[in-house]
Amino acid sequence: MIVRTTQLTKRYGGFTALDGCSLTVPEGEIFGLLGPNGAGKTTLLRLLLGYITPTAGTASVAGFDCVRESLEVRARTAYLPGEARLFRRMNGHRVLDFFAGLRPGCRRDVAAAVARRLDLDCSRQVARMSTGMRQKLALAVVLATETSLVILDEPTANLDPTARAEVLELVCEARAAGRTVIFSSHVLSEVEDTCDNVAIVRAGRVVHEQSLEHLRRCHRIHARLHGPLPAIPPALADSVTIAAQQAGGVVLEAGDSLAPLLGWLSTLPLEEVRIEPVGLAAIYDRFHRPG
């Protein structure tokens, strides 16, 4: 595990920003962090980097303690903050030159290639760039830095759809190169399409962890019947549950492959059936929209 936290907690007076967070992130995967503003995601990321110290608990990156060995942690991490600050009087080329000279492992040629892929005009002064252009410039610096861990806090914020798609492609390429990416986002579809695992954060606590590979095998079945629903066969009892039932209709949730379930469905007195993927939005809503 490249990242490990144990009961990590951060309090500011009477306010608890992060409460007992225990997470592990395996090497070489994209790990998603989901939650609304104020849920504690950015606090967690800053604790990992040693920018702030925990009230309780521990955290480590690549085996280095995030408090006592924070310089070693940051040497192995490329970080895109939620609101990147760049030198406003420099143009894009000079910003790339500066960070390539400052940070070991930041390759100027790779940064320029990322900027071109994001269709960024680096001849423009930062002060005259739009918010989206500055985001592209910051991404070019971060993704060009050769580290084992990349932390991206809302990387697609303020980007147009074409640039968003390109950023997701770059993130997947980082994983293919053996790097680990922590991807914090509000956009469920981006996380669902890109990440291997996801943690949902609410009010400072990790309330759910989900494998996206498993989630893609989960389905919801809406069925209208012209007869009673028979008991679920014992062979399916561990993978199929009744989510809702009323006269003439039932909603089933299947947590594994559909193949065994389809055989049983064919024996039911069906008038109509609709099968749809559960999707990450349904999981997220269980914790953030319980109504």
N, C-alpha and C positions, 0 to 999 in steps of 0.2 A: 504494500500500500504506500503510495507516494505521499498521501495526506492522511493524517489521523488526528482526530480531536476526541477528547474524553471529558465529558461534563463541562465543556467550555462555556463560561458565563461572563457577561459584561454588564455591570450596573453603573448608572450615573445617579448617585443619590438614591432616591426612591424609585427611579425608573430602571427597569430591566430591559436592556436592548437585545441581549442574547441570554438564553436560559437553559443551561444543561445540555449543550449541543454535543452529541457524540456521532461522528461520521467517519467513514473510511472511503478513500477514493483510490481505486486500483490504478496502476500505471497503464498508460497507453489507451485511455478511454476519454470520452467527452462526458463530463458529469454536469448535469443541469441543476441550477438553483432557481426555484420558483417561489414567488410570493409577492404580495402587494408592497407598495412603498411603506417603509417603516416596519417591515416584518423582521428585519435583522440580517438580511443578506449581506449588505455592505459592511456591517459591523463584523460579521464572520470573516469576510475577505481581509479586512484591515487587521484583524487579530492574527490571521495566518501569516501576514507579511511583517508582523511585529511593529506596525505603526502605532498600535495602541496595546496596552497590556491587559490581560484578563483579570477579572475580579476573582475568579476561581477556575479550576480545570486546567487542562494542558492541550497543546497542539504541537504537531511536528510536521515538517515537510522534508521528504527524502531523508528521514532519520534525524534531522536537526530540529532542536527545540526552537519554537517560534519566538520565545522571549530571550533565552540565554544565547542563542546562536542565530539571531535574526539576520545578521549580515550574510551568513552562509545560505540562509533561506532565500534572501533577495537575490543573491548571486545566481541562484538556480531557477529564478522565476521572472517571467515577463508579465507585467501588469498593466491592463488598460482600466483606469478608473472611470467611474460613471460620468464625471465631468472633467475631461482632460484639459489641462492648461498648457498652452504653447506660447512661444515667444512671438508676440504680436508684430514686432518690427521686422522679423525675419520673413523671407519667402519660404516656400515649401522645400526647395532644394537645400537651403541653408539649415533648416530644421533637421532634415535627414542627415546632412553632413555633421551637425552638432552631436546628434545621438549616436551616430556610427563611430565618432571619435571618442565619445564619452563612455559608452557601454561596451565592454568586451563581449564579443559574440553578436553584436548588431551589425549585420552585413549591409553595407550601403547599396550594393547592387540588387540584393533581394528587396530592400525597402523601395527602391525605385521601380522594381518590377511589380510589387504589390500596388503601388500608387497608380501605375499604368493600368493594371487590371481593374482598379476602382474608378478609372477615368478621371483622375485628379490632375488638375493643372498646377504643377509645383512651382511655376514661375510667379504665381500670385502671392502677394504679401498676406501673411496670416490674418492681419487686421481686416483685410478686404475679402476674406473667405467667409462663406456661409457656415452655419453650424454643422451642416452635413459634410462640407469639405474639410473642416477641421477634424471631424471624426475620422474621415478617411486618412488624413495625414497621421493622426495618432495610431490608427490601426496599422499603417505601413511600418511605423517604427516598432510597434510591439510584435507584430507577426514576423518581422525580419530578425528578431533577436533569438538566437539559438539557445534555448533553455529547455530543461526537461519538463517544466510546468508553465503553462500559460493561463493566466487568470483574466477573464474578460467580463467586465461589469457593464451590462447593457451595450454590447458592441454594435448592434444595428440601430440604435436610437438615432433619429433624424436622417436616416438614409432612405433613398428611393428604393422601390422594389428590385430594380436591376442590381443595385449595389448590395442590397441585403442578400440576394441570392449568391453574389460573388463572395461575400464575407463568409457565408455558410460553407461554400465550397472550399475556401481557404482554411476554415476550421477543420473540415474533414481531411484536408491534405496534411494538416499538422498532426492529426491522429495517425494517419497512414505512415508518417515519418517516425512514429514511435513516441510522440510527445503526448502529455496529458493536458487536457483543457478543462478548466472549470468555467462554465458558461452560465452567467446569471442573466435572466431575461424575464420580461413580462409577456413575451409573445409565445403562447403555448405551441403554435404550429411549428415555430423554429426549433423549439426544444424537442418536440416529438419527432421531427424529421432528422435531427442531428445527433441527439444525445444517446448514450448507452444506458445511463441510469440517471435518475432525477430525485432530488429531495425537495419536498414542499415545506416551506417555512411559514409559520403563522405566529404572530405576537411573540417573536423571539425564540420559538421552539420549533424543532424539526418534528412535524406531525405525521409525516409519511415519507417512505422511500419506495421507489418503484423502478423495476427493470423495464425498460422500453421494449426489449425483445419479448418479454412475457406479455406486456400490455398489447402488443400487436396481435397476439393470439386470442385476446379476449373479445367476445362479441355479445351483443344484446339482441335477443330474439323477441319480436312482438308478434303474437299469434292470436287470431280470432278463431274460436272453436264453435262447433255446432253440437258439442257434447261435453261431458265432464272431462277434466284433465286427470289422467291416470297418475299414479305415483311415479316419481322419478326412479328409474332402474338403479339398483345398488351399484352397478358398474359406473354410473354417471354421478353418483351422489356427491363425490368429492370435487367435481368440476362444474356442476350445474346447480344454480340456486334460483328460487322464485323471487324476483325483485318486486313484483306487484301482481295482484290478481283481483279480478272482478268478474261479474257475471258475463260469460261469453268471451272473456279475453284474459291473457296472461302475458307477463313480461319475464323472460328468463335471462339470466346472465351466465355465460359460459366462459370459464377461465382457462381453457386449454383448446387443443385442436378441435375443429368443428366436425371432423370426419365421424367419430363415434356418435355424436349428437344427431347428425343428419339421419342416421338410420332409425333412431327412436322417433324423431319428428315425423318421419314418413308413416308411422303407425298411428299418429294422432288424428282425431276428427277435425282436420283443419279446414277452415273457410278461406283464411288469408294468413300469410306469414311474411315477415320482413326481418332480414338479418342485417345488422350494421355493426361496425367496429365500436368498441366502447370509447376509445379515444382518451387522450390526456385531459381534455376539458372536463369530462365527466368525473374523473378522479379529483381534479383540482376543485371542482365545485362542491364536492363532498365536504371539504374543509373550509372553503372561503365563501360558499353560498349554500349553507345548509338547508335553506328553505326550498 
